[in-house]
Amino acid sequence: MNDYFVYDERLGMHTPQLLREWHEYSLTERDQILSQWETLRGGIPAIISRFEDEIRDRQEKLHQVEEWDDSVRLLEEVNDYASRINDLNILFRTQPDLHD
């Protein structure tokens, strides 16, 4: 993508990877970063929706399994997806200001 964003496999999207403090970037760089971030940020609800589908799928499977180990694995997967959703919600609320 560019030097400001890296792909996060766990979250399924590019996320900010700023190597300097925000105020150390020029206004032009900040504008470029914010513009790109708004585009990426706009895709977060769709990713969350996919993860919610995965949780529902695991929960349905949980009702069908009989082995304890399978139940534990499915619960761990539900927990992992819930954690990803939490992280995405935090990212979605992240709105740096051009002039900070």
C-alpha positions as CSV (number, residue, x, y, z in Angstrom):
1,M,0.0,0.0,0.0
2,N,2.5,2.6,1.2
3,D,4.8,3.4,4.1
4,Y,2.0,4.5,6.3
5,F,-0.1,1.3,6.3
6,V,0.6,-2.4,6.7
7,Y,-1.6,-5.4,6.1
8,D,-2.9,-6.9,9.3
9,E,-3.7,-10.6,8.6
10,R,-5.6,-11.0,11.8
11,L,-7.9,-8.1,11.1
12,G,-8.1,-8.6,7.3
13,M,-7.2,-5.0,6.4
14,H,-4.4,-2.5,6.2
15,T,-3.9,-0.6,9.4
16,P,-1.8,2.5,10.3
17,Q,1.8,1.9,10.9
18,L,3.2,5.4,11.7
19,L,6.9,5.4,12.4
20,R,7.0,9.0,13.8
21,E,4.8,11.0,16.1
22,W,1.8,12.5,14.3
23,H,3.0,16.1,14.6
24,E,6.3,15.2,13.0
25,Y,4.6,14.5,9.6
26,S,4.1,17.5,7.3
27,L,0.5,18.7,6.6
28,T,0.7,17.2,3.2
29,E,1.7,13.8,4.6
30,R,-1.0,14.0,7.2
31,D,-3.6,14.8,4.6
32,Q,-2.5,11.9,2.5
33,I,-2.6,9.5,5.5
34,L,-6.0,10.8,6.6
35,S,-7.4,10.4,3.1
36,Q,-6.2,6.9,2.8
37,W,-7.3,6.1,6.4
38,E,-10.9,7.3,5.7
39,T,-11.1,4.9,2.7
40,L,-9.8,2.0,4.7
41,R,-11.9,2.9,7.7
42,G,-15.0,2.8,5.6
43,G,-14.5,-0.9,5.0
44,I,-14.4,-1.8,8.7
45,P,-18.2,-2.4,9.1
46,A,-18.1,-5.0,6.3
47,I,-15.2,-6.8,7.9
48,I,-17.0,-6.8,11.3
49,S,-20.1,-8.2,9.6
50,R,-18.0,-11.1,8.1
51,F,-16.5,-11.8,11.6
52,E,-20.0,-11.8,13.1
53,D,-21.0,-14.4,10.5
54,E,-18.1,-16.5,11.5
55,I,-19.1,-16.3,15.2
56,R,-22.7,-17.3,14.3
57,D,-21.3,-20.2,12.3
58,R,-19.1,-21.4,15.3
59,Q,-22.0,-21.0,17.7
60,E,-24.2,-23.2,15.5
61,K,-21.4,-25.8,15.3
62,L,-21.0,-25.7,19.0
63,H,-24.6,-26.9,19.5
64,Q,-23.8,-29.9,17.3
65,V,-20.5,-31.1,18.7
66,E,-20.2,-33.8,21.4
67,E,-16.5,-33.8,22.1
68,W,-15.2,-31.5,24.8
69,D,-12.0,-30.6,22.8
70,D,-14.2,-29.6,19.8
71,S,-16.3,-27.4,22.1
72,V,-13.2,-25.7,23.5
73,R,-11.7,-25.1,20.1
74,L,-15.0,-23.5,18.8
75,L,-15.2,-21.3,21.9
76,E,-11.6,-20.2,21.4
77,E,-12.5,-19.3,17.8
78,V,-15.5,-17.3,18.9
79,N,-13.4,-15.5,21.4
80,D,-10.7,-14.7,18.7
81,Y,-13.3,-13.3,16.3
82,A,-14.9,-11.3,19.2
83,S,-11.4,-9.9,20.0
84,R,-10.9,-8.9,16.3
85,I,-14.3,-7.1,16.3
86,N,-13.3,-5.2,19.4
87,D,-10.0,-4.2,17.8
88,L,-11.8,-3.1,14.6
89,N,-14.3,-1.0,16.6
90,I,-11.4,0.8,18.3
91,L,-9.8,1.4,14.9
92,F,-13.1,2.6,13.5
93,R,-13.3,5.3,16.2
94,T,-9.7,6.4,15.6
95,Q,-9.9,9.8,13.9
96,P,-6.7,11.8,14.0
97,D,-7.0,15.5,13.3
98,L,-5.0,17.0,10.5
99,H,-3.8,19.8,12.8
100,D,-2.9,17.9,16.0
